[in-house]
Structure formats: C-alpha cells, structure tokens
C-alpha cells in the first residue's frame, strides 16, 4: 500500500510539472477549495467581490501565487486565503471606506516566471502593495525591482536571507529562519532528546538559510553537526533513497528535515518505506496540509516547528481556521494564512497612515504596527521587517498537525 502511494505521488508530481505556463487570474474558488486559473487575464481581473453601496472608491492589492505548474496546490491556498481577507475587509466597510480589490499573477513553478509575475504586478498602475512569492529565493530575486518601484511587498518566504538586502520595501509576516532555526534546534534537543542529529535540507535559499541557522543554534546548545551528517537535495528531487540509506548508516540518533511542502511529502513516504526508525522533526512544511494530505499516514509521527496549524488555540487563529473550512470544505494551510495576514497588515498600515494611495506613507506606517493580533501570530514591527513573534510545536497524528505548544521569540 505504501509503495502504491509513493508511485501515485511521484506520477502526480511528474504530471503537474508539465502543466502550462499561462499567466491568468483565478476566479472564485469552488466549494472544493480549488483555485481556478480562469480565462480572464490578470490585467482585467480585480476580483468579483460584490461592492456594497457606500464605498468611496477602491484600493488594489496584488497577489502572486503558483496558480499552475508543480506547486499549484500551494497557489490554491494563497488564492483562497487572500479572498477570505477580501471578503472580511469589504464586509466590514473596506479600507478607509474604500473597497478592496485584488489582482492575481501566476508565478508557475520556476524563478523566472515568478520574477516576471511580481514585476507585472508592480507595473499595474492601481496596485499599492502586494503579496510576493511563497518561495524565498524568488522574493530575493525580485527584491531589486521592488526597491526600484518603491512598492511595499509582503514576501511569502521565511528565509533569513530576505532581510539581508535591507530593502526598505520588503516585509515578512512569517518568522525568519534565524528565529525558526533556534526553535527547531531547541525542540530537537530538548523535546526529542537528540544528541547527534542528521540534517536533510533543500539546497535553495530557504533550505540552506534555515540549515545554517539550525546548525548555529545547535552549536550554542553544545551539539556540532559534522559535514558527513548534512544531506542536501535539490527542490525537485524525487529519489531520496540514497540519502536515507546514508542517514541510516550515519550513527545519527535523530533527523532534522528542512524543505518545502511537496518534497516534504515525498520524504515522509520514502522514509516510511525505508523503515528508518528515529525521532524526526521538520520545518513548517512537515506540519502543512499539503504534506499531510499527499503523504497520508506516512506523515504521522513527524514533529514540526510550524507557522500554522489548524489546531491553533488563539481566538483569531480559530476564527480563520473555521471560516476557511466552512468556505472551502477543507482545512487551511500556511500559505493561506500568510496571504490573509499579510493583507490584514496592509489594511492596518493604511489605517495608521490614513491613506490608501500613498505607497511611501503606507510603507512607513508598517513600522508602527505593534501587538497586532493576526491569525498566524501576534505581529510587532522589528528592524529586520519581520512581524511574527511566535510559532507552534506540532506532532502529526492521525492526519492532523496536533498542537503541542506555542513558542515565542519576543
């Protein structure tokens, strides 16, 4: 049964990799939660929200997501989360009395398409701010364009390399990896009692950044991870068997895994099939619905340090999780709540700045955000432009990412 699940997942990945690369705007997702790549072009798609009488004009926010291609399941969550924010804001009277509208661009599944999509969003004359790629390397690649256009971008990625550019117009709702690495190291050693862990990591910007920060944090805790116990893989890797065999023979007493959602699902299945038996903890992708749904029972037993879990206990988090499930008949995931909270942070900044048109004033107002209670975290401005102050320690059990604790950094 596990072998059939593994073959099915590998075939699905291969088929989606051949998907088309058209840039389109999604229509309202169906009840199943599917984000449609609609026929209308993004240039004409502001959204199909029904404007209530009394709006004094409109304000447009851009959203970049992988609507087609290998990562389209991630894009579905981004689109769904953005549209929940749209409905909630407009139902409550808009932003400063103006109707919120959205435009979408498809970043497909490669960096050039992603940068093209973000540049296209920035060139829309009505877009005041936008949610950038969920993938850190793509956000970093587009950063020079953001600086040139002087438009606030909420990066969907979490790499600690994003703020290294010190771009005054790039912001992150998600916690950066330098903080996540510390929490991952503490959980691995204190909760799972690892003394000699192996690290399996993606070699793109997010993965190497979090690996470096985790290794640094482990060293502060008295644990050195030798090079021979560090195993890198490319983001579209399909065969992890050789690395799993090396981990089995490495003498490691635990595994720390770092990567994006779809590789996480493949890793869960191939480790399960291999019979590898040791404590395992992953970055936020291992707690994601994308990973759990695609890996099935193979994801059970994995711990995670996650930006999001549907078992969140805060009032704002529970409200978002329930609204998402009621609307799309499925559980939410990190990309959805990241897009949702980013739009809410944009709304908060517009209200502080008392404008929906002055990009510079809105960008400066983001520095004044303090203790804003979002669905994913409580947000406070920091010098590195990262707002998140907490993450969750989770355990995958019976198909759910069970919340164990909330871990705060400030």
Residue pairs with C-beta under 8 A, 6 or more apart in sequence:
2 269
2 272
2 273
2 298
3 273
5 269
5 295
5 296
5 298
6 266
6 269
6 270
6 273
9 265
9 266
9 269
9 294
9 295
10 238
10 266
12 294
13 70
13 238
13 262
13 266
14 238
16 69
16 70
16 72
17 69
17 70
17 109
17 236
19 68
19 69
19 70
19 72
19 108
19 109
20 68
21 68
21 69
21 106
21 108
21 113
22 37
22 68
22 106
23 41
23 42
23 105
23 106
23 116
23 117
23 120
24 37
24 38
24 39
24 40
24 41
24 42
24 67
24 68
24 104
24 106
25 38
25 40
25 41
25 42
25 44
25 45
25 103
25 104
25 105
26 35
26 36
26 37
26 38
26 67
26 79
26 104
27 36
27 38
27 40
27 48
28 36
28 48
28 83
29 35
29 36
29 76
29 79
29 80
29 83
29 328
30 36
31 328
31 329
32 328
32 329
32 330
33 76
33 80
33 328
33 329
33 330
34 76
35 65
35 67
35 72
35 75
35 76
35 77
35 78
35 79
35 80
37 67
37 68
37 106
38 45
42 103
42 104
42 105
42 106
42 120
43 124
45 103
45 104
46 58
46 60
46 101
46 102
46 103
47 83
47 86
47 101
47 102
47 103
49 86
49 87
49 90
49 99
49 100
49 101
51 58
51 90
51 99
52 90
52 91
52 93
52 99
54 97
55 90
55 94
55 97
55 98
55 99
56 97
56 98
57 98
57 99
58 94
58 98
58 99
58 100
58 101
58 126
59 94
59 95
59 96
59 98
59 99
59 100
59 101
59 128
59 350
59 356
59 357
60 100
60 101
60 102
60 103
60 124
60 126
60 127
60 128
61 100
61 101
61 102
61 103
61 127
61 128
61 129
61 130
61 131
61 343
61 346
62 102
62 103
62 104
62 105
62 121
62 122
62 124
62 127
62 129
62 130
62 131
63 78
63 79
63 82
63 102
63 103
63 104
63 105
63 121
63 130
63 131
63 339
64 104
64 105
64 107
64 114
64 117
64 118
64 121
64 130
64 131
64 132
64 133
64 156
65 74
65 75
65 78
65 79
65 82
65 104
65 105
65 106
65 107
65 131
65 134
65 335
65 339
66 72
66 74
66 75
66 78
66 106
66 107
66 108
66 109
66 114
66 134
67 75
67 79
67 104
67 106
67 107
67 108
68 75
68 106
68 108
68 109
69 106
69 108
69 109
69 110
69 113
70 109
70 236
70 262
71 109
71 134
71 260
71 262
72 109
73 261
73 262
73 290
74 134
74 261
74 262
74 290
74 335
75 106
75 107
75 335
77 289
77 290
77 332
77 333
77 334
77 335
77 336
77 339
78 131
78 134
78 156
78 335
78 336
78 338
78 339
79 104
79 339
80 324
80 327
80 328
80 332
80 336
81 324
81 332
81 335
81 336
81 337
81 338
81 339
81 340
82 102
82 104
82 131
82 339
82 340
82 343
83 102
84 320
84 323
84 324
84 327
84 336
84 340
85 100
85 339
85 340
85 343
85 344
85 347
86 100
86 101
86 102
86 343
88 323
89 95
89 100
89 343
89 344
89 347
90 99
90 100
94 100
95 347
95 350
95 351
95 356
96 350
96 351
96 354
96 355
96 356
98 356
100 343
100 347
101 126
103 121
103 124
103 126
103 127
105 117
105 118
105 120
105 121
106 113
106 117
107 113
107 114
107 117
107 118
107 133
107 138
108 114
108 117
111 135
111 137
111 138
111 141
114 133
114 135
114 138
114 141
114 142
115 138
115 141
115 142
115 145
117 133
118 130
118 132
118 133
118 138
118 142
118 145
118 146
118 153
119 142
119 145
121 127
121 130
122 130
122 145
122 146
122 149
122 151
123 149
127 151
128 151
128 152
128 356
128 357
128 359
128 362
129 151
129 152
129 153
129 154
129 346
129 359
129 362
130 151
130 152
130 153
130 154
131 153
131 154
131 156
131 338
131 339
131 342
131 343
132 138
132 139
132 142
132 146
132 153
132 154
132 155
132 156
132 157
132 170
133 139
133 142
133 155
133 156
133 157
134 156
134 157
134 335
134 338
135 156
135 157
135 204
135 206
135 260
136 155
136 157
136 158
136 159
136 161
136 162
136 204
136 205
136 206
136 209
137 157
137 159
137 204
137 205
137 206
138 157
139 153
139 155
139 156
139 157
139 159
139 162
139 170
140 157
140 159
140 161
140 162
140 165
140 205
142 153
143 162
143 165
143 167
143 170
146 153
146 167
146 169
146 170
147 167
147 168
147 169
149 169
150 169
150 359
150 360
150 363
151 169
151 359
152 169
152 171
152 346
152 349
152 359
152 362
152 363
152 366
153 169
153 170
153 171
154 171
154 172
154 173
154 342
154 345
154 346
155 162
155 170
155 171
155 172
156 174
156 335
156 338
156 339
156 342
157 172
157 174
157 205
157 206
158 172
158 174
158 175
158 176
158 177
158 180
158 206
158 210
158 284
158 307
159 176
159 177
159 205
159 206
159 209
159 210
160 176
160 177
160 178
160 181
160 209
160 210
160 213
161 205
161 209
162 170
162 172
162 176
163 170
163 172
163 176
163 384
163 385
163 386
168 363
169 363
170 385
171 342
171 345
171 366
171 385
171 386
171 387
172 385
172 386
172 387
172 388
173 338
173 341
173 342
173 345
173 374
173 376
173 377
173 379
173 387
173 388
174 307
174 334
174 338
174 376
174 386
174 388
175 307
175 377
175 386
175 388
175 389
175 390
175 391
175 409
176 384
176 386
177 206
177 209
177 210
177 213
178 209
178 213
179 386
179 388
179 391
179 409
180 210
180 213
180 283
180 284
180 305
180 391
181 210
181 212
181 213
181 214
181 215
181 216
181 217
182 213
182 217
182 409
183 305
183 391
183 393
183 407
183 409
184 210
184 214
184 217
184 256
184 281
184 283
184 305
185 214
185 217
185 218
185 220
185 221
185 223
186 217
186 221
186 407
187 281
187 303
187 305
187 393
187 407
188 194
188 197
188 218
188 254
188 256
188 279
188 281
189 195
189 218
189 221
189 223
191 303
191 393
191 404
192 254
192 279
192 281
192 303
193 254
193 279
194 223
194 253
194 254
194 256
194 279
195 223
195 253
196 223
196 229
196 251
196 252
196 253
196 254
197 218
197 223
197 225
197 229
197 252
197 253
197 254
197 255
197 256
198 225
198 229
198 230
198 231
198 247
198 250
198 252
198 254
198 255
198 256
199 211
199 214
199 215
199 225
199 229
199 230
199 231
199 255
199 256
199 257
199 258
200 231
200 233
200 240
200 243
200 247
200 255
200 256
200 257
200 258
200 259
200 267
201 207
201 208
201 210
201 211
201 230
201 231
201 232
201 233
201 257
201 258
201 259
202 208
202 232
202 233
202 234
202 235
202 258
202 259
202 260
202 263
203 232
203 233
203 234
203 235
204 234
204 235
206 258
206 260
207 232
207 235
207 258
207 259
208 232
210 258
210 283
211 230
211 232
211 258
214 256
214 258
215 225
215 230
218 224
218 225
228 250
229 247
229 250
229 252
231 243
231 246
231 247
233 240
233 243
233 259
233 263
235 259
235 260
235 263
236 263
237 263
237 266
238 266
239 270
240 266
240 267
240 270
240 271
241 270
241 274
244 270
244 271
244 274
244 276
245 274
247 255
247 276
248 274
248 276
252 278
253 278
253 279
254 278
254 279
254 280
254 281
255 271
255 276
255 278
255 279
255 280
255 281
256 280
256 281
256 282
257 264
257 267
257 280
257 281
257 282
257 283
257 286
258 282
258 283
259 267
259 282
259 283
259 285
260 285
261 285
261 288
261 290
261 291
261 333
262 290
262 291
262 294
263 285
264 282
264 285
264 286
264 288
264 290
264 291
264 295
265 290
265 291
265 292
265 293
265 294
265 295
265 299
266 295
268 286
268 291
268 295
268 298
268 299
268 302
269 295
269 296
269 298
271 280
271 298
272 295
272 297
272 298
273 298
279 303
280 301
280 302
280 303
281 302
281 303
281 304
281 305
282 302
282 303
282 304
283 304
283 305
284 304
284 305
284 306
284 307
284 308
284 334
284 391
285 291
285 304
286 299
286 302
286 303
286 304
286 306
286 396
287 302
287 304
287 306
287 308
287 309
287 392
287 394
287 396
287 401
288 306
288 308
288 333
288 334
288 401
289 310
289 330
289 331
289 332
289 333
289 401
290 333
291 299
292 299
292 396
292 399
292 400
292 401
296 399
297 399
299 396
299 399
300 396
300 397
300 398
300 399
301 395
301 396
301 397
302 395
302 396
303 393
303 394
303 395
303 396
303 404
304 393
304 394
304 395
304 396
304 401
305 391
305 392
305 393
305 394
305 407
306 334
306 391
306 392
306 393
306 394
306 401
307 334
307 337
307 338
307 376
307 377
307 388
307 391
307 392
308 332
308 333
308 334
308 337
308 338
308 376
308 392
309 392
309 394
309 401
309 402
309 403
310 321
310 325
310 331
310 332
310 400
310 401
311 394
311 400
311 401
311 402
311 403
312 318
312 321
312 375
312 392
312 403
313 403
313 406
314 373
314 375
315 373
316 373
316 374
316 375
317 375
317 376
319 375
320 332
320 337
320 340
320 375
321 331
321 332
321 375
324 330
324 331
324 332
324 336
325 331
325 332
334 376
337 375
337 376
338 376
340 375
341 374
341 375
341 376
341 377
341 379
344 372
344 374
344 375
345 366
345 369
345 372
345 374
345 379
345 387
346 362
348 369
348 372
349 362
349 363
349 365
349 366
349 368
349 369
350 356
350 362
350 365
352 365
352 368
352 369
353 361
353 362
353 364
353 365
355 361
355 362
356 362
366 381
366 385
367 381
368 381
369 379
369 380
369 381
369 387
370 380
370 381
371 378
371 379
371 380
372 378
372 379
372 380
372 387
373 379
376 388
377 387
377 388
377 389
377 390
377 391
378 389
378 390
379 387
379 388
379 389
380 387
380 389
380 410
381 387
382 410
389 408
389 409
389 410
390 406
390 407
390 408
390 409
391 406
391 407
392 403
392 404
392 405
392 406
392 407
393 403
393 404
393 405
393 406
393 407
394 401
394 402
394 403
394 404
395 401
395 402
395 404
396 402
